[in-house]
Amino acid sequence: MDKNKLSGYDRYILLTQQTKAMRSNMQAYGVFQEILQFVEKCSKTDAKVIKHNDEYVDKPITRDQAQRLLDKVSNIKWDNNITAIGKFLQLDFRV
């Protein structure tokens, strides 16, 4: 299977098969996308605080951790930091 030809949702479905922490439906995929957007913000700065939803919050992960997490997701490898960040953002990813 060529990973480069998979859609974002297809990649998400393959990720959810590696964990029970997230469900494999469109609603949970939207939550996952929000988590990834936050991780991308974290990966672009070394600052300890980041702006999220018009609020400044302490980053739950470092820039390097965020970059490693994004690499894992692009290689369709599950990382438990995804659920930890979802909890930090108070997102319901078991929808």
N, CA, C and O atoms as a GROMACS GRO file, in nm:
protein
  380
    1MET      N    1   0.085  -0.118   0.000
    1MET     CA    2   0.000   0.000   0.000
    1MET      C    3   0.089   0.124   0.000
    1MET      O    4   0.180   0.135   0.083
    2ASP      N    5   0.065   0.216  -0.091
    2ASP     CA    6   0.143   0.339  -0.101
    2ASP      C    7   0.083   0.444  -0.007
    2ASP      O    8  -0.026   0.495  -0.031
    3LYS      N    9   0.156   0.476   0.100
    3LYS     CA   10   0.106   0.570   0.202
    3LYS      C   11   0.085   0.709   0.144
    3LYS      O   12   0.000   0.784   0.194
    4ASN      N   13   0.160   0.744   0.041
    4ASN     CA   14   0.150   0.879  -0.016
    4ASN      C   15   0.017   0.903  -0.087
    4ASN      O   16  -0.023   1.018  -0.105
    5LYS      N   17  -0.050   0.797  -0.126
    5LYS     CA   18  -0.176   0.811  -0.200
    5LYS      C   19  -0.299   0.807  -0.109
    5LYS      O   20  -0.411   0.823  -0.156
    6LEU      N   21  -0.277   0.787   0.020
    6LEU     CA   22  -0.390   0.780   0.114
    6LEU      C   23  -0.438   0.919   0.151
    6LEU      O   24  -0.359   1.012   0.165
    7SER      N   25  -0.568   0.932   0.167
    7SER     CA   26  -0.624   1.059   0.213
    7SER      C   27  -0.596   1.074   0.363
    7SER      O   28  -0.556   0.978   0.429
    8GLY      N   29  -0.617   1.193   0.415
    8GLY     CA   30  -0.599   1.217   0.558
    8GLY      C   31  -0.690   1.129   0.642
    8GLY      O   32  -0.649   1.079   0.747
    9TYR      N   33  -0.812   1.110   0.596
    9TYR     CA   34  -0.906   1.027   0.671
    9TYR      C   35  -0.863   0.880   0.668
    9TYR      O   36  -0.874   0.810   0.768
   10ASP      N   37  -0.814   0.834   0.553
   10ASP     CA   38  -0.766   0.696   0.543
   10ASP      C   39  -0.649   0.673   0.639
   10ASP      O   40  -0.642   0.569   0.705
   11ARG      N   41  -0.559   0.769   0.646
   11ARG     CA   42  -0.447   0.759   0.739
   11ARG      C   43  -0.498   0.754   0.884
   11ARG      O   44  -0.447   0.678   0.966
   12TYR      N   45  -0.598   0.835   0.913
   12TYR     CA   46  -0.656   0.838   1.047
   12TYR      C   47  -0.717   0.702   1.082
   12TYR      O   48  -0.698   0.653   1.193
   13ILE      N   49  -0.788   0.641   0.990
   13ILE     CA   50  -0.849   0.510   1.013
   13ILE      C   51  -0.740   0.408   1.047
   13ILE      O   52  -0.756   0.327   1.138
   14LEU      N   53  -0.629   0.412   0.973
   14LEU     CA   54  -0.520   0.319   1.000
   14LEU      C   55  -0.457   0.346   1.138
   14LEU      O   56  -0.417   0.253   1.207
   15LEU      N   57  -0.450   0.474   1.177
   15LEU     CA   58  -0.398   0.508   1.310
   15LEU      C   59  -0.488   0.455   1.420
   15LEU      O   60  -0.440   0.402   1.521
   16THR      N   61  -0.619   0.469   1.402
   16THR     CA   62  -0.712   0.428   1.508
   16THR      C   63  -0.713   0.276   1.527
   16THR      O   64  -0.756   0.227   1.631
   17GLN      N   65  -0.667   0.203   1.429
   17GLN     CA   66  -0.658   0.058   1.444
   17GLN      C   67  -0.546   0.018   1.538
   17GLN      O   68  -0.538  -0.097   1.581
   18GLN      N   69  -0.459   0.113   1.572
   18GLN     CA   70  -0.346   0.087   1.661
   18GLN      C   71  -0.376   0.125   1.806
   18GLN      O   72  -0.291   0.106   1.893
   19THR      N   73  -0.496   0.177   1.834
   19THR     CA   74  -0.530   0.222   1.968
   19THR      C   75  -0.680   0.209   1.992
   19THR      O   76  -0.759   0.199   1.899
   20LYS      N   77  -0.716   0.210   2.118
   20LYS     CA   78  -0.858   0.213   2.154
   20LYS      C   79  -0.896   0.351   2.207
   20LYS      O   80  -1.009   0.374   2.248
   21ALA      N   81  -0.799   0.443   2.206
   21ALA     CA   82  -0.822   0.575   2.262
   21ALA      C   83  -0.909   0.664   2.173
   21ALA      O   84  -0.974   0.756   2.223
   22MET      N   85  -0.911   0.638   2.043
   22MET     CA   86  -0.990   0.721   1.952
   22MET      C   87  -1.074   0.632   1.863
   22MET      O   88  -1.032   0.523   1.824
   23ARG      N   89  -1.191   0.680   1.832
   23ARG     CA   90  -1.281   0.605   1.745
   23ARG      C   91  -1.254   0.639   1.599
   23ARG      O   92  -1.192   0.741   1.568
   24SER      N   93  -1.300   0.554   1.513
   24SER     CA   94  -1.276   0.575   1.369
   24SER      C   95  -1.404   0.622   1.301
   24SER      O   96  -1.468   0.547   1.227
   25ASN      N   97  -1.441   0.748   1.326
   25ASN     CA   98  -1.555   0.809   1.258
   25ASN      C   99  -1.520   0.954   1.224
   25ASN      O  100  -1.418   1.006   1.268
   26MET      N  101  -1.605   1.018   1.147
   26MET     CA  102  -1.575   1.154   1.100
   26MET      C  103  -1.570   1.255   1.214
   26MET      O  104  -1.489   1.348   1.211
   27GLN      N  105  -1.655   1.239   1.313
   27GLN     CA  106  -1.657   1.333   1.424
   27GLN      C  107  -1.525   1.326   1.502
   27GLN      O  108  -1.468   1.429   1.536
   28ALA      N  109  -1.478   1.206   1.529
   28ALA     CA  110  -1.350   1.189   1.599
   28ALA      C  111  -1.235   1.237   1.511
   28ALA      O  112  -1.135   1.288   1.562
   29TYR      N  113  -1.248   1.220   1.380
   29TYR     CA  114  -1.145   1.268   1.287
   29TYR      C  115  -1.132   1.421   1.297
   29TYR      O  116  -1.021   1.474   1.290
   30GLY      N  117  -1.243   1.491   1.311
   30GLY     CA  118  -1.239   1.636   1.328
   30GLY      C  119  -1.164   1.675   1.454
   30GLY      O  120  -1.087   1.772   1.454
   31VAL      N  121  -1.185   1.602   1.562
   31VAL     CA  122  -1.113   1.626   1.687
   31VAL      C  123  -0.964   1.600   1.667
   31VAL      O  124  -0.879   1.677   1.713
   32PHE      N  125  -0.932   1.492   1.598
   32PHE     CA  126  -0.793   1.458   1.568
   32PHE      C  127  -0.726   1.569   1.488
   32PHE      O  128  -0.612   1.605   1.516
   33GLN      N  129  -0.796   1.625   1.391
   33GLN     CA  130  -0.742   1.734   1.311
   33GLN      C  131  -0.712   1.856   1.398
   33GLN      O  132  -0.610   1.922   1.380
   34GLU      N  133  -0.800   1.884   1.493
   34GLU     CA  134  -0.778   1.997   1.583
   34GLU      C  135  -0.654   1.973   1.669
   34GLU      O  136  -0.576   2.066   1.694
   35ILE      N  137  -0.635   1.850   1.714
   35ILE     CA  138  -0.516   1.816   1.792
   35ILE      C  139  -0.391   1.835   1.707
   35ILE      O  140  -0.292   1.892   1.754
   36LEU      N  141  -0.395   1.789   1.583
   36LEU     CA  142  -0.279   1.803   1.494
   36LEU      C  143  -0.246   1.948   1.466
   36LEU      O  144  -0.129   1.985   1.457
   37GLN      N  145  -0.348   2.032   1.450
   37GLN     CA  146  -0.323   2.174   1.427
   37GLN      C  147  -0.252   2.236   1.546
   37GLN      O  148  -0.161   2.318   1.529
   38PHE      N  149  -0.292   2.197   1.666
   38PHE     CA  150  -0.226   2.247   1.787
   38PHE      C  151  -0.081   2.197   1.792
   38PHE      O  152   0.009   2.274   1.826
   39VAL      N  153  -0.060   2.070   1.759
   39VAL     CA  154   0.076   2.014   1.760
   39VAL      C  155   0.164   2.085   1.657
   39VAL      O  156   0.282   2.110   1.683
   40GLU      N  157   0.108   2.118   1.542
   40GLU     CA  158   0.184   2.190   1.440
   40GLU      C  159   0.227   2.327   1.493
   40GLU      O  160   0.340   2.370   1.468
   41LYS      N  161   0.139   2.395   1.565
   41LYS     CA  162   0.176   2.523   1.626
   41LYS      C  163   0.291   2.504   1.725
   41LYS      O  164   0.385   2.582   1.728
   42CYS      N  165   0.282   2.398   1.804
   42CYS     CA  166   0.386   2.369   1.904
   42CYS      C  167   0.519   2.337   1.837
   42CYS      O  168   0.626   2.367   1.891
   43SER      N  169   0.514   2.277   1.719
   43SER     CA  170   0.636   2.236   1.650
   43SER      C  171   0.710   2.354   1.584
   43SER      O  172   0.823   2.338   1.539
   44LYS      N  173   0.646   2.469   1.580
   44LYS     CA  174   0.705   2.583   1.511
   44LYS      C  175   0.770   2.686   1.603
   44LYS      O  176   0.823   2.786   1.555
   45THR      N  177   0.769   2.661   1.733
   45THR     CA  178   0.826   2.759   1.825
   45THR      C  179   0.887   2.690   1.947
   45THR      O  180   0.842   2.585   1.991
   46ASP      N  181   0.991   2.754   1.999
   46ASP     CA  182   1.053   2.704   2.122
   46ASP      C  183   0.993   2.770   2.246
   46ASP      O  184   1.030   2.736   2.358
   47ALA      N  185   0.903   2.864   2.226
   47ALA     CA  186   0.841   2.934   2.339
   47ALA      C  187   0.768   2.836   2.429
   47ALA      O  188   0.720   2.732   2.384
   48LYS      N  189   0.761   2.868   2.556
   48LYS     CA  190   0.694   2.779   2.652
   48LYS      C  191   0.543   2.803   2.655
   48LYS      O  192   0.469   2.722   2.711
   49VAL      N  193   0.499   2.914   2.596
   49VAL     CA  194   0.357   2.950   2.593
   49VAL      C  195   0.315   2.966   2.448
   49VAL      O  196   0.393   3.013   2.364
   50ILE      N  197   0.191   2.927   2.418
   50ILE     CA  198   0.140   2.935   2.281
   50ILE      C  199  -0.003   2.986   2.284
   50ILE      O  200  -0.078   2.962   2.379
   51LYS      N  201  -0.041   3.058   2.179
   51LYS     CA  202  -0.178   3.110   2.172
   51LYS      C  203  -0.267   3.005   2.108
   51LYS      O  204  -0.239   2.955   1.999
   52HIS      N  205  -0.375   2.973   2.179
   52HIS     CA  206  -0.471   2.874   2.129
   52HIS      C  207  -0.611   2.922   2.164
   52HIS      O  208  -0.642   2.945   2.280
   53ASN      N  209  -0.696   2.936   2.061
   53ASN     CA  210  -0.835   2.984   2.082
   53ASN      C  211  -0.838   3.115   2.160
   53ASN      O  212  -0.913   3.129   2.256
   54ASP      N  213  -0.755   3.210   2.119
   54ASP     CA  214  -0.749   3.344   2.179
   54ASP      C  215  -0.706   3.343   2.325
   54ASP      O  216  -0.730   3.439   2.398
   55GLU      N  217  -0.642   3.236   2.369
   55GLU     CA  218  -0.588   3.227   2.504
   55GLU      C  219  -0.443   3.183   2.495
   55GLU      O  220  -0.405   3.109   2.405
   56TYR      N  221  -0.364   3.229   2.590
   56TYR     CA  222  -0.226   3.183   2.598
   56TYR      C  223  -0.219   3.068   2.697
   56TYR      O  224  -0.263   3.080   2.812
   57VAL      N  225  -0.164   2.955   2.651
   57VAL     CA  226  -0.155   2.836   2.736
   57VAL      C  227  -0.011   2.785   2.735
   57VAL      O  228   0.063   2.805   2.639
   58ASP      N  229   0.027   2.719   2.843
   58ASP     CA  230   0.158   2.654   2.847
   58ASP      C  231   0.157   2.536   2.752
   58ASP      O  232   0.061   2.459   2.746
   59LYS      N  233   0.266   2.522   2.676
   59LYS     CA  234   0.273   2.410   2.582
   59LYS      C  235   0.289   2.280   2.659
   59LYS      O  236   0.373   2.270   2.748
   60PRO      N  237   0.209   2.179   2.626
   60PRO     CA  238   0.220   2.050   2.695
   60PRO      C  239   0.337   1.965   2.646
   60PRO      O  240   0.377   1.869   2.712
   61ILE      N  241   0.392   2.002   2.529
   61ILE     CA  242   0.506   1.928   2.473
   61ILE      C  243   0.607   2.027   2.417
   61ILE      O  244   0.573   2.142   2.387
   62THR      N  245   0.730   1.982   2.403
   62THR     CA  246   0.834   2.068   2.347
   62THR      C  247   0.826   2.068   2.195
   62THR      O  248   0.751   1.990   2.135
   63ARG      N  249   0.903   2.155   2.135
   63ARG     CA  250   0.907   2.163   1.989
   63ARG      C  251   0.954   2.029   1.930
   63ARG      O  252   0.896   1.980   1.833
   64ASP      N  253   1.058   1.971   1.987
   64ASP     CA  254   1.111   1.845   1.936
   64ASP      C  255   1.009   1.731   1.950
   64ASP      O  256   0.994   1.650   1.859
   65GLN      N  257   0.940   1.726   2.064
   65GLN     CA  258   0.838   1.623   2.083
   65GLN      C  259   0.726   1.639   1.980
   65GLN      O  260   0.676   1.540   1.926
   66ALA      N  261   0.688   1.764   1.953
   66ALA     CA  262   0.582   1.790   1.856
   66ALA      C  263   0.626   1.746   1.716
   66ALA      O  264   0.548   1.686   1.642
   67GLN      N  265   0.749   1.775   1.681
   67GLN     CA  266   0.799   1.734   1.549
   67GLN      C  267   0.805   1.582   1.537
   67GLN      O  268   0.772   1.527   1.432
   68ARG      N  269   0.848   1.515   1.642
   68ARG     CA  270   0.851   1.367   1.640
   68ARG      C  271   0.710   1.310   1.628
   68ARG      O  272   0.687   1.212   1.557
   69LEU      N  273   0.615   1.371   1.699
   69LEU     CA  274   0.476   1.324   1.692
   69LEU      C  275   0.422   1.340   1.550
   69LEU      O  276   0.356   1.249   1.499
   70LEU      N  277   0.449   1.453   1.487
   70LEU     CA  278   0.403   1.475   1.349
   70LEU      C  279   0.468   1.376   1.253
   70LEU      O  280   0.404   1.329   1.158
   71ASP      N  281   0.595   1.343   1.276
   71ASP     CA  282   0.662   1.243   1.193
   71ASP      C  283   0.596   1.108   1.208
   71ASP      O  284   0.575   1.037   1.110
   72LYS      N  285   0.564   1.071   1.332
   72LYS     CA  286   0.498   0.942   1.355
   72LYS      C  287   0.363   0.938   1.285
   72LYS      O  288   0.330   0.838   1.221
   73VAL      N  289   0.285   1.044   1.296
   73VAL     CA  290   0.154   1.047   1.232
   73VAL      C  291   0.168   1.037   1.081
   73VAL      O  292   0.090   0.967   1.016
   74SER      N  293   0.266   1.106   1.024
   74SER     CA  294   0.283   1.098   0.878
   74SER      C  295   0.326   0.958   0.834
   74SER      O  296   0.302   0.919   0.720
   75ASN      N  297   0.390   0.883   0.925
   75ASN     CA  298   0.429   0.745   0.897
   75ASN      C  299   0.326   0.645   0.946
   75ASN      O  300   0.351   0.524   0.949
   76ILE      N  301   0.209   0.695   0.986
   76ILE     CA  302   0.096   0.614   1.034
   76ILE      C  303   0.137   0.528   1.153
   76ILE      O  304   0.111   0.408   1.157
   77LYS      N  305   0.200   0.591   1.249
   77LYS     CA  306   0.238   0.526   1.375
   77LYS      C  307   0.168   0.601   1.489
   77LYS      O  308   0.177   0.724   1.496
   78TRP      N  309   0.100   0.529   1.576
   78TRP     CA  310   0.027   0.591   1.686
   78TRP      C  311   0.124   0.639   1.793
   78TRP      O  312   0.226   0.575   1.819
   79ASP      N  313   0.091   0.753   1.855
   79ASP     CA  314   0.169   0.807   1.966
   79ASP      C  315   0.070   0.845   2.076
   79ASP      O  316  -0.026   0.918   2.051
   80ASN      N  317   0.093   0.797   2.198
   80ASN     CA  318   0.001   0.826   2.308
   80ASN      C  319  -0.004   0.973   2.346
   80ASN      O  320  -0.096   1.015   2.417
   81ASN      N  321   0.091   1.052   2.300
   81ASN     CA  322   0.086   1.197   2.323
   81ASN      C  323  -0.036   1.259   2.255
   81ASN      O  324  -0.080   1.367   2.295
   82ILE      N  325  -0.088   1.194   2.154
   82ILE     CA  326  -0.207   1.246   2.085
   82ILE      C  327  -0.324   1.255   2.183
   82ILE      O  328  -0.391   1.358   2.191
   83THR      N  329  -0.347   1.150   2.258
   83THR     CA  330  -0.457   1.153   2.354
   83THR      C  331  -0.425   1.245   2.471
   83THR      O  332  -0.515   1.310   2.524
   84ALA      N  333  -0.299   1.252   2.512
   84ALA     CA  334  -0.261   1.342   2.621
   84ALA      C  335  -0.287   1.488   2.582
   84ALA      O  336  -0.334   1.567   2.663
   85ILE      N  337  -0.257   1.523   2.459
   85ILE     CA  338  -0.281   1.660   2.412
   85ILE      C  339  -0.431   1.685   2.399
   85ILE      O  340  -0.479   1.794   2.429
   86GLY      N  341  -0.505   1.585   2.354
   86GLY     CA  342  -0.651   1.599   2.347
   86GLY      C  343  -0.710   1.627   2.484
   86GLY      O  344  -0.799   1.711   2.497
   87LYS      N  345  -0.662   1.558   2.585
   87LYS     CA  346  -0.709   1.584   2.722
   87LYS      C  347  -0.668   1.722   2.768
   87LYS      O  348  -0.745   1.792   2.833
   88PHE      N  349  -0.544   1.762   2.735
   88PHE     CA  350  -0.496   1.895   2.772
   88PHE      C  351  -0.586   2.003   2.711
   88PHE      O  352  -0.615   2.104   2.776
   89LEU      N  353  -0.628   1.982   2.587
   89LEU     CA  354  -0.714   2.079   2.518
   89LEU      C  355  -0.861   2.062   2.554
   89LEU      O  356  -0.946   2.136   2.505
   90GLN      N  357  -0.890   1.966   2.639
   90GLN     CA  358  -1.026   1.935   2.684
   90GLN      C  359  -1.117   1.900   2.566
   90GLN      O  360  -1.231   1.947   2.558
   91LEU      N  361  -1.064   1.818   2.477
   91LEU     CA  362  -1.140   1.772   2.361
   91LEU      C  363  -1.191   1.631   2.387
   91LEU      O  364  -1.121   1.548   2.445
   92ASP      N  365  -1.313   1.606   2.345
   92ASP     CA  366  -1.373   1.474   2.361
   92ASP      C  367  -1.343   1.392   2.238
   92ASP      O  368  -1.413   1.402   2.137
   93PHE      N  369  -1.239   1.310   2.246
   93PHE     CA  370  -1.198   1.233   2.129
   93PHE      C  371  -1.255   1.092   2.130
   93PHE      O  372  -1.217   1.011   2.045
   94ARG      N  373  -1.344   1.062   2.222
   94ARG     CA  374  -1.412   0.932   2.224
   94ARG      C  375  -1.555   0.946   2.169
   94ARG      O  376  -1.643   0.868   2.206
   95VAL      N  377  -1.576   1.042   2.082
   95VAL     CA  378  -1.709   1.067   2.027
   95VAL      C  379  -1.751   0.958   1.932
   95VAL      O  380  -1.861   0.963   1.876
   0.00000   0.00000   0.00000
